[in-house]
Amino acid sequence: MANPNMLVVLGTSPDSYFLGYGRRLFVEGMPEAFAAHARDKLHIAMTTWISMNPALDTWVDFNVQTNEFHFNADIGQDIRDHLSGVNGKAAAEFITFSDDPDPARFFLKGKQHAWWTAKLNDTLIQGIVAQQKSITGFDGAVTGVLFGKGNTFITMLSGGFVGSLDGEARAADHALNKVLSEFSKGWCIERGSTLCFYDSAYFFLKFKQPGGSTIQMRWNLPPNMATRLTELQEIAKTPEEQQLLLIEDQRALQLAQMRMNMEMGAYNGMANLMTRGAANIAAAASGGYVVERRW
């Protein structure tokens, strides 16, 4: 049985959202550039996460099949350079945006081990730095930071997570606080999770035990989104849709394997060139020559 991927983006109100499940999606009240991308180019099964700022004018998603980021055409140059790993900027692996109208406010985890950078308001920076000082091996363990309403944030770690809640979310009976307490011991929060900027009670969280493969999902969505999700789930259960999902998953895995093989071939080719180059230098130095042998 196919296990559909689920993607959630909470916009500026209950009538502004993206919801993807399996092969199908709903997108309402979102900027046309993102909506067009979602309808025409976004592969739900192969997209592991989507990040969007509260103004909805800056967004990034990642396709694991192609190993590529997709983002809005007018994204800031600083972020663009990180996503491309050019102009002296460390290559990005994951990025999220805080509850700030300025699209330049973000937390970015680099591909390089133990490297991250953040451009946030003072309160958020102080909170993250305090965690960095108190958690042993923080830099190597952090995998990202989720931001919610106000100064709420959740630091995602390879061995767990740390939540810092703001405002009404601090209440013991608050929906977000309750679910974080439920999974507070022995669980990590996966990329692809999201918090809501306009209402702290709404969220979509994916929990996984360190080293495990089973994912537990918890969400609290606006009623209209919850209704849409039920519709998508019912469609995904039909035999016809299950068959199409399996075919799509197999095709995506084949394409991903082809990409990996091509990358490995390119790596091996470069290694061979370097080896042959070194051998030629050694041969020239000794007055000899190299005969290339192929098996």
Backbone bond lengths (Angstrom), bond angles and torsions (degrees), N, CA, C in turn:
res aa  C-N    CA-C-N  psi(-1)  N-CA   C-N-CA  omega(-1)  CA-C   N-CA-C  phi
1 M - - - 1.467 - - 1.521 109.69 -
2 A 1.321 116.77 133.77 1.457 121.31 179.94 1.526 110.48 -67.72
3 N 1.322 115.73 147.31 1.463 121.75 179.02 1.524 107.79 -116.21
4 P 1.331 118.56 91.20 1.470 121.54 -171.98 1.524 113.30 -61.27
5 N 1.325 115.16 141.76 1.459 120.67 173.20 1.525 109.03 -78.26
6 M 1.328 116.16 148.75 1.462 121.48 -179.63 1.520 109.18 -125.50
7 L 1.325 116.06 130.25 1.459 122.73 178.97 1.524 109.22 -125.70
8 V 1.328 116.28 137.22 1.465 121.12 -178.03 1.524 109.72 -134.96
9 V 1.322 116.34 132.73 1.465 122.38 168.93 1.523 106.96 -129.17
10 L 1.323 116.44 123.02 1.458 122.31 178.18 1.524 108.19 -97.82
11 G 1.335 117.10 121.81 1.457 121.27 -173.40 1.516 113.79 -86.74
12 T 1.336 116.07 -130.01 1.466 121.08 -174.87 1.523 113.29 -99.52
13 S 1.338 117.07 -8.51 1.460 122.13 -179.50 1.522 107.83 -163.07
14 P 1.334 118.29 171.75 1.469 119.53 177.43 1.523 113.72 -59.06
15 D 1.327 117.42 -19.44 1.463 121.00 179.70 1.522 112.64 -96.25
16 S 1.320 116.47 13.66 1.463 121.89 -179.07 1.525 108.26 -129.97
17 Y 1.344 116.49 108.99 1.460 118.50 -175.42 1.524 111.74 -168.12
18 F 1.332 114.34 163.75 1.464 123.03 167.52 1.517 106.79 -124.90
19 L 1.318 116.04 136.21 1.458 121.45 179.15 1.521 108.47 -139.98
20 G 1.324 115.97 117.37 1.453 121.01 178.46 1.517 110.53 -120.03
21 Y 1.331 115.84 137.02 1.464 119.95 179.35 1.522 108.15 -148.80
22 G 1.330 115.90 118.50 1.461 119.03 -177.96 1.517 111.62 68.15
23 R 1.331 116.84 -119.18 1.467 120.95 -179.95 1.526 112.41 -100.89
24 R 1.332 116.99 -4.09 1.460 119.40 -169.71 1.524 111.91 -121.31
25 L 1.316 115.26 161.54 1.458 119.12 -175.51 1.522 111.14 -151.55
26 F 1.319 114.12 162.15 1.460 123.55 167.65 1.526 106.59 -126.25
27 V 1.313 117.00 135.97 1.459 121.12 174.45 1.525 107.61 -138.09
28 E 1.325 116.01 122.00 1.461 121.29 -176.30 1.526 110.07 -139.00
29 G 1.325 115.75 142.08 1.458 121.24 174.81 1.510 114.65 63.06
30 M 1.334 117.10 24.92 1.460 121.44 179.74 1.529 109.71 -109.42
31 P 1.341 118.11 157.53 1.465 120.33 177.95 1.523 111.29 -54.78
32 E 1.322 116.55 142.92 1.454 120.75 -174.39 1.526 112.27 -60.58
33 A 1.331 117.23 -35.18 1.465 119.36 -179.61 1.527 110.76 -61.52
34 F 1.333 116.34 -43.85 1.462 119.10 178.67 1.526 110.51 -71.24
35 A 1.332 117.28 -41.79 1.463 120.67 -179.41 1.524 110.64 -59.78
36 A 1.336 117.13 -41.94 1.464 120.58 179.12 1.523 110.62 -65.21
37 H 1.328 116.44 -41.31 1.463 120.22 177.21 1.527 110.39 -61.51
38 A 1.330 116.47 -43.92 1.459 120.79 -179.07 1.525 111.32 -63.00
39 R 1.318 116.63 -42.27 1.466 120.27 -177.27 1.522 112.35 -72.74
40 D 1.337 117.21 -37.56 1.462 120.22 -168.57 1.525 115.10 -103.50
41 K 1.339 117.89 -26.91 1.461 118.87 -169.88 1.522 114.91 -127.77
42 L 1.314 117.68 -21.72 1.457 119.68 -174.14 1.530 110.39 -76.87
43 H 1.326 115.98 122.60 1.465 122.24 178.26 1.525 107.32 -96.68
44 I 1.326 116.49 106.69 1.463 120.69 -172.42 1.522 111.84 -60.09
45 A 1.328 117.32 -44.34 1.465 120.62 -175.87 1.523 112.22 -63.95
46 M 1.327 117.16 -31.56 1.456 120.84 -175.16 1.528 113.64 -102.55
47 T 1.328 117.74 -2.38 1.463 121.08 177.68 1.522 108.40 -91.68
48 T 1.323 116.54 118.05 1.467 119.95 -174.86 1.519 112.87 -88.38
49 W 1.336 117.65 -26.75 1.459 119.46 178.95 1.524 111.32 -160.47
50 I 1.329 114.74 155.73 1.460 123.33 173.90 1.523 107.43 -132.93
51 S 1.319 117.32 129.79 1.466 121.95 175.78 1.523 108.90 -119.45
52 M 1.337 115.91 137.82 1.462 120.53 -179.00 1.522 109.44 -143.46
53 N 1.322 116.45 142.07 1.461 119.34 179.25 1.534 109.63 -81.36
54 P 1.338 118.73 164.28 1.472 120.61 -174.02 1.522 114.31 -65.15
55 A 1.334 118.05 -22.38 1.464 120.45 177.05 1.528 111.79 -81.73
56 L 1.329 116.72 -7.94 1.468 124.54 178.23 1.526 113.55 67.25
57 D 1.327 117.67 11.19 1.463 119.46 -178.15 1.525 113.04 -98.66
58 T 1.329 117.12 -2.20 1.462 121.45 177.41 1.520 108.56 -135.34
59 W 1.318 116.41 125.12 1.463 120.36 -178.53 1.525 110.42 -149.01
60 V 1.323 114.28 153.95 1.466 122.12 178.90 1.519 107.50 -143.15
61 D 1.333 116.87 138.17 1.461 119.68 168.55 1.519 109.11 -132.58
62 F 1.337 115.60 164.37 1.464 120.13 -176.45 1.517 110.19 -129.24
63 N 1.343 115.46 127.26 1.457 122.68 177.75 1.525 108.45 -101.45
64 V 1.328 116.45 113.12 1.459 120.70 -175.76 1.524 111.50 -71.77
65 Q 1.326 117.55 -24.76 1.461 121.02 179.63 1.523 111.61 -68.03
66 T 1.333 116.04 -45.79 1.463 120.63 -178.75 1.522 112.56 -94.26
67 N 1.341 116.29 -9.19 1.465 121.95 -177.35 1.528 110.77 59.51
68 E 1.333 116.01 41.17 1.460 121.32 -176.26 1.524 111.53 -128.45
69 F 1.340 114.98 146.23 1.458 121.36 169.61 1.527 108.63 -88.81
70 H 1.321 115.86 147.87 1.460 121.99 168.28 1.524 106.76 -121.84
71 F 1.324 117.03 141.26 1.461 119.80 -176.05 1.519 109.83 -156.31
72 N 1.339 115.72 166.14 1.460 120.48 -179.31 1.524 110.74 -64.44
73 A 1.322 115.91 146.99 1.466 121.66 -172.75 1.519 113.02 -61.97
74 D 1.338 117.60 -31.73 1.462 120.33 -176.74 1.528 112.33 -102.46
75 I 1.313 117.31 28.22 1.461 120.55 178.35 1.528 109.58 -61.15
76 G 1.329 117.04 149.70 1.457 121.52 -177.45 1.523 112.60 -57.54
77 Q 1.325 115.74 146.77 1.461 120.78 -175.93 1.522 112.34 -62.19
78 D 1.322 116.96 -37.22 1.464 120.35 -179.81 1.527 110.64 -60.77
79 I 1.336 116.22 -47.71 1.466 120.21 179.16 1.524 110.37 -66.50
80 R 1.324 117.04 -42.12 1.469 120.92 179.47 1.531 110.82 -57.90
81 D 1.329 116.21 -42.62 1.466 119.73 -179.70 1.526 111.26 -64.05
82 H 1.335 116.73 -39.77 1.469 119.78 177.44 1.528 110.77 -65.68
83 L 1.324 117.11 -42.00 1.463 120.09 -179.21 1.525 111.29 -64.58
84 S 1.331 116.26 -30.97 1.464 121.02 179.50 1.522 112.48 -94.77
85 G 1.332 117.01 -14.44 1.461 120.55 -178.34 1.513 112.52 65.73
86 V 1.353 116.95 41.88 1.464 121.35 -177.23 1.527 110.37 -125.00
87 N 1.327 114.88 174.85 1.470 122.17 177.54 1.529 112.45 55.12
88 G 1.322 114.78 37.15 1.457 120.20 176.39 1.515 115.04 77.82
89 K 1.335 117.84 7.19 1.462 120.85 -178.84 1.532 110.38 -95.44
90 A 1.324 115.68 136.92 1.462 120.79 178.02 1.523 110.12 -62.35
91 A 1.324 116.62 139.11 1.462 121.40 -178.28 1.521 110.92 -67.35
92 A 1.325 116.00 135.47 1.462 122.02 -177.89 1.517 111.55 -84.17
93 E 1.326 114.93 150.88 1.459 122.08 171.75 1.530 110.87 -116.49
94 F 1.337 115.63 -31.90 1.465 120.37 -176.28 1.520 108.43 -158.79
95 I 1.337 116.46 141.35 1.458 120.65 179.99 1.524 109.61 -141.33
96 T 1.334 116.04 143.04 1.461 121.94 174.35 1.522 108.69 -136.58
97 F 1.340 115.84 159.61 1.458 121.74 -176.54 1.524 110.23 -118.52
98 S 1.335 115.21 146.36 1.466 120.21 -177.84 1.526 110.68 -92.77
99 D 1.333 115.51 173.55 1.463 122.22 -179.08 1.522 109.46 -77.23
100 D 1.319 114.79 75.65 1.462 122.22 -176.70 1.523 107.30 -148.59
101 P 1.329 118.99 135.27 1.471 119.93 179.90 1.522 113.28 -65.97
102 D 1.328 117.04 -17.41 1.456 121.12 179.35 1.530 109.25 -79.02
103 P 1.342 118.93 115.46 1.469 120.83 -178.15 1.523 113.57 -67.12
104 A 1.333 116.79 -9.43 1.461 119.89 179.83 1.528 112.22 -84.91
105 R 1.337 117.78 5.00 1.462 121.61 177.98 1.523 108.76 -94.79
106 F 1.330 116.18 111.42 1.462 118.83 -174.13 1.524 111.23 -155.64
107 F 1.338 114.62 165.72 1.467 122.80 168.02 1.515 106.39 -119.19
108 L 1.321 116.48 130.69 1.460 120.88 -176.18 1.519 110.24 -128.26
109 K 1.330 115.54 124.03 1.470 122.08 174.40 1.514 107.71 -96.28
110 G 1.329 116.46 125.76 1.452 120.74 -178.90 1.517 113.01 -85.43
111 K 1.320 115.58 164.04 1.465 120.66 175.97 1.524 110.91 -68.40
112 Q 1.308 115.82 -31.61 1.460 120.40 178.98 1.523 109.99 -67.37
113 H 1.319 116.70 136.68 1.459 121.10 -178.43 1.529 111.05 -59.00
114 A 1.321 115.53 135.62 1.465 123.65 174.44 1.529 113.08 65.88
115 W 1.344 116.96 21.98 1.470 119.16 178.30 1.521 110.10 -114.97
116 W 1.322 115.68 130.38 1.459 121.63 174.52 1.520 108.64 -152.07
117 T 1.311 115.79 161.20 1.455 120.90 175.69 1.521 108.53 -144.44
118 A 1.313 116.55 155.42 1.461 120.71 -178.82 1.519 109.99 -146.33
119 K 1.319 115.75 140.65 1.458 122.86 172.13 1.524 106.44 -127.42
120 L 1.337 115.80 97.04 1.455 122.17 -170.95 1.521 110.24 -138.30
121 N 1.328 116.62 174.35 1.459 118.43 176.13 1.530 109.72 -70.81
122 D 1.316 116.39 166.21 1.464 120.97 -173.12 1.526 112.53 -59.80
123 T 1.332 117.09 -39.66 1.465 120.22 -177.87 1.522 111.24 -62.37
124 L 1.327 116.74 -45.15 1.459 120.25 -179.97 1.522 111.49 -67.77
125 I 1.322 116.65 -41.84 1.470 119.94 178.34 1.523 110.26 -60.43
126 Q 1.318 116.46 -45.39 1.465 120.07 -179.95 1.526 111.15 -61.92
127 G 1.335 116.72 -38.99 1.459 120.14 179.36 1.516 112.32 -65.35
128 I 1.324 116.99 -42.89 1.467 120.63 -179.88 1.526 110.80 -69.44
129 V 1.325 117.05 -40.89 1.464 120.40 178.80 1.527 110.55 -64.15
130 A 1.333 117.13 -37.51 1.468 120.32 177.41 1.529 110.31 -61.83
131 Q 1.325 117.08 -40.51 1.466 120.23 176.65 1.525 110.66 -66.12
132 Q 1.314 116.29 -40.53 1.465 120.55 179.38 1.528 110.76 -58.21
133 K 1.319 116.47 -38.66 1.461 120.99 -178.37 1.529 112.30 -75.45
134 S 1.327 116.58 -30.07 1.466 119.66 -173.90 1.525 113.89 -95.08
135 I 1.336 117.96 -18.54 1.467 121.19 -177.49 1.524 109.30 -104.36
136 T 1.313 116.97 117.38 1.461 121.75 179.46 1.529 110.22 -63.02
137 G 1.319 116.06 130.52 1.461 120.46 179.12 1.513 114.06 70.92
138 F 1.323 116.57 25.71 1.472 121.34 -175.98 1.525 112.11 -54.17
139 D 1.331 117.46 -49.14 1.462 120.73 -173.99 1.528 112.20 -59.80
140 G 1.322 116.48 -38.66 1.455 119.73 179.93 1.514 113.39 -79.14
141 A 1.336 116.80 -20.31 1.466 120.74 -175.46 1.520 113.58 -94.43
142 V 1.332 117.65 -25.30 1.463 119.54 -174.57 1.527 110.28 -69.12
143 T 1.327 115.73 132.34 1.467 121.37 178.48 1.523 112.01 -112.46
144 G 1.329 116.76 -9.35 1.456 120.83 178.55 1.516 110.26 160.13
145 V 1.320 115.80 175.16 1.462 122.00 177.03 1.525 108.59 -135.80
146 L 1.326 116.27 129.68 1.464 121.28 174.05 1.521 109.01 -95.62
147 F 1.323 117.02 138.89 1.457 121.31 179.22 1.521 110.23 -116.82
148 G 1.338 114.81 141.55 1.449 120.84 177.85 1.513 111.05 -124.45
149 K 1.310 115.92 -155.37 1.458 121.72 -176.62 1.526 111.21 -63.73
150 G 1.333 115.88 137.06 1.460 120.41 179.13 1.513 111.14 65.35
151 N 1.322 115.84 -126.17 1.462 120.59 -179.49 1.525 112.36 -106.75
152 T 1.315 116.99 21.94 1.464 120.32 174.52 1.521 109.71 -69.54
153 F 1.325 116.51 133.43 1.461 119.63 172.85 1.524 109.88 -151.62
154 I 1.324 115.26 153.48 1.461 122.60 177.52 1.518 107.76 -125.98
155 T 1.317 116.62 120.28 1.454 121.29 178.03 1.520 109.00 -87.04
156 M 1.313 115.65 122.62 1.463 122.44 -178.87 1.527 108.64 -92.08
157 L 1.321 116.22 125.91 1.457 122.12 -177.60 1.525 110.13 -123.56
158 S 1.320 116.51 157.11 1.464 119.99 -179.43 1.520 112.03 -66.14
159 G 1.336 117.45 -20.53 1.453 120.31 -179.71 1.513 114.22 -116.59
160 G 1.335 117.49 11.02 1.459 120.03 -178.98 1.516 111.16 162.56
161 F 1.314 116.54 -151.26 1.460 121.15 176.82 1.522 108.76 -157.68
162 V 1.333 115.44 159.93 1.462 121.47 177.33 1.519 107.83 -132.10
163 G 1.321 116.49 121.68 1.452 120.76 179.71 1.516 111.67 -98.79
164 S 1.324 116.14 139.67 1.461 122.20 174.08 1.527 106.38 -127.23
165 L 1.330 115.98 101.42 1.456 120.90 -172.03 1.522 111.62 -95.43
166 D 1.325 114.98 149.89 1.455 121.91 -175.97 1.528 109.62 -123.80
167 G 1.329 116.35 146.92 1.459 121.02 173.68 1.516 113.45 62.29
168 E 1.343 115.39 -136.63 1.463 121.05 -175.12 1.520 113.13 -64.21
169 A 1.338 117.19 -20.37 1.468 120.33 -179.10 1.525 112.24 -66.41
170 R 1.330 117.46 -15.15 1.463 120.37 179.65 1.523 112.79 -74.54
171 A 1.316 117.75 -18.38 1.464 121.03 -177.80 1.527 110.52 -62.00
172 A 1.323 116.34 139.75 1.464 121.13 -175.83 1.521 112.50 -61.12
173 D 1.336 117.49 -30.36 1.461 120.57 -177.98 1.528 112.94 -95.43
174 H 1.332 116.80 9.46 1.463 120.12 178.53 1.527 109.41 -72.00
175 A 1.333 117.07 141.76 1.467 121.63 -174.20 1.526 112.44 -56.65
176 L 1.326 117.43 -44.55 1.464 120.26 -178.71 1.521 110.94 -68.58
177 N 1.314 116.67 -44.28 1.464 120.71 179.65 1.526 110.76 -60.43
178 K 1.314 116.81 -40.41 1.466 121.20 -178.23 1.527 111.72 -64.78
179 V 1.329 117.18 -43.44 1.463 118.75 -177.74 1.528 111.12 -72.38
180 L 1.329 117.67 -33.48 1.464 119.71 176.14 1.527 110.53 -66.86
181 S 1.313 116.49 -36.72 1.466 120.07 177.17 1.526 110.79 -66.78
182 E 1.327 116.44 -37.10 1.471 121.31 -179.92 1.525 111.70 -60.20
183 F 1.337 116.46 -36.96 1.464 120.74 -175.88 1.533 112.45 -110.43
184 S 1.316 117.10 23.20 1.466 120.41 -172.41 1.520 113.92 -70.03
185 K 1.312 118.20 -21.72 1.465 120.79 -177.05 1.529 110.37 -117.37
186 G 1.333 115.17 119.87 1.457 120.41 173.46 1.512 115.84 82.12
187 W 1.324 117.91 18.08 1.460 120.84 -179.98 1.525 111.12 -132.69
188 C 1.329 115.28 145.40 1.462 122.37 171.94 1.526 108.73 -106.94
189 I 1.312 116.52 161.44 1.462 121.80 172.71 1.522 108.11 -105.95
190 E 1.319 116.04 127.93 1.452 122.52 -174.76 1.526 112.19 -88.06
191 R 1.326 115.40 153.75 1.458 120.51 169.89 1.528 108.69 -61.98
192 G 1.302 115.63 147.73 1.458 120.37 -171.14 1.517 110.91 103.74
193 S 1.342 116.10 -11.05 1.459 121.63 173.70 1.527 108.99 -79.90
194 T 1.321 116.50 158.22 1.466 119.19 179.56 1.522 110.74 -153.88
195 L 1.326 115.08 149.06 1.461 122.67 173.90 1.524 108.65 -112.87
196 C 1.322 116.11 165.09 1.461 121.39 -176.92 1.526 110.32 -102.05
197 F 1.326 116.35 138.67 1.461 121.16 179.39 1.527 112.60 -84.99
198 Y 1.327 118.29 -30.17 1.465 119.20 -173.85 1.528 113.44 -94.49
199 D 1.338 117.73 -17.48 1.464 121.38 178.90 1.522 108.07 -150.83
200 S 1.320 116.99 113.69 1.468 120.95 -174.21 1.525 113.34 -65.93
201 A 1.333 117.69 -13.30 1.467 120.43 -178.79 1.528 112.39 -78.18
202 Y 1.340 117.48 -14.32 1.461 120.57 -178.06 1.527 110.37 -98.71
203 F 1.335 115.54 138.14 1.463 120.45 -177.88 1.518 109.73 -167.55
204 F 1.327 115.04 165.89 1.463 123.31 170.23 1.522 106.46 -141.14
205 L 1.333 117.20 116.05 1.460 121.42 -174.22 1.526 110.80 -126.97
206 K 1.330 114.54 137.96 1.464 122.24 178.29 1.529 107.91 -115.17
207 F 1.322 116.39 118.07 1.459 121.98 -178.14 1.525 110.16 -108.15
208 K 1.334 115.26 140.75 1.464 120.63 176.78 1.520 108.91 -144.74
209 Q 1.324 116.75 140.87 1.454 120.38 176.77 1.524 109.74 -75.69
210 P 1.334 118.33 140.89 1.467 120.87 -179.52 1.526 111.47 -54.12
211 G 1.321 116.07 126.73 1.455 120.70 -179.96 1.511 114.45 81.28
212 G 1.325 117.46 -5.73 1.458 121.04 -179.32 1.516 111.91 -92.90
213 S 1.321 115.77 179.91 1.461 120.61 -179.54 1.526 112.65 -124.36
214 T 1.326 116.86 -15.31 1.460 120.25 -179.23 1.522 110.72 -79.38
215 I 1.324 116.06 131.22 1.462 121.52 179.12 1.525 109.53 -110.32
216 Q 1.313 115.42 129.90 1.457 122.33 173.89 1.531 107.61 -104.58
217 M 1.315 116.79 124.76 1.460 120.45 -179.25 1.525 110.25 -108.29
218 R 1.325 115.11 138.72 1.455 121.70 175.35 1.528 107.83 -132.43
219 W 1.315 115.93 135.99 1.459 118.25 178.07 1.514 111.01 -147.15
220 N 1.307 113.93 155.18 1.458 122.64 171.43 1.520 105.47 -137.99
221 L 1.322 116.82 107.15 1.455 122.39 -172.41 1.527 110.68 -115.81
222 P 1.330 117.21 156.80 1.467 119.63 173.54 1.527 109.95 -55.27
223 P 1.336 118.32 148.63 1.470 121.19 -175.19 1.525 114.49 -51.68
224 N 1.329 117.56 -41.76 1.469 118.71 -178.94 1.527 111.57 -67.26
225 M 1.333 117.64 -35.38 1.460 120.62 176.04 1.523 110.88 -68.19
226 A 1.326 115.98 -40.82 1.461 120.06 179.15 1.527 110.51 -61.19
227 T 1.329 116.67 -38.60 1.463 120.82 177.73 1.525 110.79 -64.60
228 R 1.327 115.97 -44.50 1.465 120.65 178.72 1.531 110.77 -62.36
229 L 1.320 116.55 -40.32 1.462 120.29 179.60 1.525 110.70 -62.34
230 T 1.315 116.90 -42.89 1.464 120.43 178.10 1.526 110.59 -59.40
231 E 1.326 116.82 -40.34 1.464 120.81 177.87 1.525 110.78 -60.94
232 L 1.329 116.49 -46.15 1.464 120.47 -179.47 1.523 111.38 -65.30
233 Q 1.318 116.76 -39.31 1.462 120.38 179.49 1.526 111.35 -64.88
234 E 1.316 116.83 -40.05 1.463 120.18 179.52 1.526 111.08 -66.25
235 I 1.325 116.60 -39.96 1.469 120.08 177.39 1.524 110.14 -62.86
236 A 1.343 116.11 -42.60 1.465 120.68 -176.98 1.524 112.56 -65.37
237 K 1.317 117.97 -20.98 1.466 121.47 -178.62 1.528 113.05 -81.35
238 T 1.323 117.78 -16.77 1.461 119.91 -176.38 1.525 110.23 -67.09
239 P 1.330 118.77 146.80 1.475 121.30 -179.11 1.525 112.71 -56.08
240 E 1.327 116.45 -39.84 1.465 119.72 -178.88 1.530 111.12 -63.35
241 E 1.333 115.85 -44.47 1.460 119.62 -178.80 1.523 111.04 -70.14
242 Q 1.331 117.27 -36.66 1.458 120.61 177.11 1.526 110.74 -60.31
243 Q 1.322 116.86 -42.13 1.454 120.68 179.15 1.527 110.90 -63.97
244 L 1.327 116.38 -43.49 1.462 120.47 179.52 1.529 111.25 -66.09
245 L 1.325 116.63 -36.96 1.462 120.41 177.81 1.523 111.12 -64.49
246 L 1.329 116.70 -42.09 1.461 120.60 178.94 1.527 111.09 -64.03
247 I 1.325 116.70 -42.51 1.465 120.74 178.72 1.524 110.38 -63.35
248 E 1.328 116.09 -43.85 1.460 120.17 -179.65 1.519 111.23 -64.88
249 D 1.337 116.83 -41.55 1.462 120.59 178.75 1.525 111.01 -62.47
250 Q 1.337 116.73 -43.33 1.458 120.58 179.95 1.525 111.11 -63.72
251 R 1.320 116.00 -42.17 1.467 120.20 179.28 1.526 110.84 -64.69
252 A 1.321 116.20 -42.04 1.462 120.02 179.69 1.525 110.81 -64.18
253 L 1.335 116.61 -40.65 1.462 120.09 178.94 1.523 111.15 -65.90
254 Q 1.325 116.93 -37.88 1.461 120.51 177.81 1.525 111.00 -63.64
255 L 1.335 116.00 -43.59 1.460 119.88 178.71 1.524 111.23 -64.77
256 A 1.337 116.03 -39.59 1.460 119.87 178.35 1.526 110.45 -64.39
257 Q 1.343 116.89 -40.04 1.461 120.57 178.59 1.521 111.04 -65.24
258 M 1.340 116.19 -39.58 1.463 120.16 177.24 1.522 110.66 -61.33
259 R 1.348 116.35 -42.15 1.460 119.71 178.94 1.518 110.84 -63.09
260 M 1.335 116.47 -42.97 1.458 120.20 179.66 1.524 111.04 -63.55
261 N 1.338 116.40 -40.38 1.462 120.06 179.30 1.527 111.07 -64.74
262 M 1.343 115.92 -40.07 1.460 119.92 178.83 1.520 110.75 -64.67
263 E 1.347 115.94 -41.92 1.457 119.37 179.38 1.526 110.76 -65.72
264 M 1.345 116.49 -39.42 1.453 120.00 178.36 1.522 110.69 -66.12
265 G 1.353 115.65 -38.63 1.457 119.48 177.59 1.514 111.78 -63.63
266 A 1.338 115.84 -41.28 1.462 119.70 178.47 1.522 110.79 -64.57
267 Y 1.348 115.99 -40.18 1.468 120.24 178.60 1.522 110.73 -63.72
268 N 1.351 116.20 -45.94 1.463 119.97 -179.81 1.521 111.08 -64.28
269 G 1.355 115.04 -37.89 1.457 118.58 178.29 1.516 111.89 -62.53
270 M 1.334 116.42 -41.86 1.458 120.09 177.94 1.522 110.78 -65.42
271 A 1.340 116.28 -40.19 1.465 119.74 178.99 1.521 110.67 -62.81
272 N 1.351 116.33 -40.56 1.462 120.03 178.90 1.519 111.25 -64.74
273 L 1.343 116.12 -41.39 1.460 119.89 178.63 1.523 111.04 -61.60
274 M 1.336 115.58 -41.78 1.459 119.36 179.79 1.522 110.54 -65.76
275 T 1.341 116.80 -40.66 1.468 120.63 179.71 1.519 110.93 -65.15
276 R 1.348 115.16 -45.02 1.460 119.27 179.67 1.521 110.99 -65.42
277 G 1.344 115.54 -38.29 1.460 118.54 178.81 1.512 111.57 -62.50
278 A 1.341 115.93 -43.26 1.462 119.85 178.89 1.519 110.75 -64.50
279 A 1.351 116.32 -39.05 1.462 120.04 179.94 1.519 110.81 -66.18
280 N 1.327 116.96 -40.26 1.462 120.60 179.10 1.522 111.41 -64.06
281 I 1.344 115.49 -39.55 1.464 118.93 177.78 1.522 109.88 -62.92
282 A 1.349 115.70 -44.15 1.465 119.69 179.96 1.522 110.56 -64.24
283 A 1.345 116.49 -40.55 1.462 120.02 -179.65 1.517 110.98 -65.59
284 A 1.328 116.14 -42.25 1.464 119.68 179.90 1.522 110.58 -62.95
285 A 1.326 115.38 -38.33 1.459 119.02 -179.30 1.520 111.61 -66.52
286 S 1.345 117.38 -28.14 1.461 120.51 -177.67 1.520 112.11 -99.56
287 G 1.338 116.59 1.52 1.450 120.28 179.67 1.510 113.44 80.81
288 G 1.328 118.26 9.21 1.461 121.23 -178.21 1.515 111.29 -102.42
289 Y 1.325 116.59 -161.07 1.457 121.28 179.08 1.520 108.57 -148.39
290 V 1.314 115.51 166.06 1.464 121.63 -177.27 1.514 109.33 -113.06
291 V 1.311 116.85 130.81 1.457 122.09 172.97 1.520 107.55 -103.55
292 E 1.326 116.35 121.15 1.462 120.31 -178.73 1.518 109.38 -78.00
293 R 1.302 117.16 128.70 1.460 122.30 179.00 1.523 109.11 -113.24
294 R 1.312 115.82 135.28 1.464 120.84 178.04 1.522 109.30 -118.98
295 W 1.325 116.10 134.94 1.458 120.85 177.21 1.524 109.57 -104.70
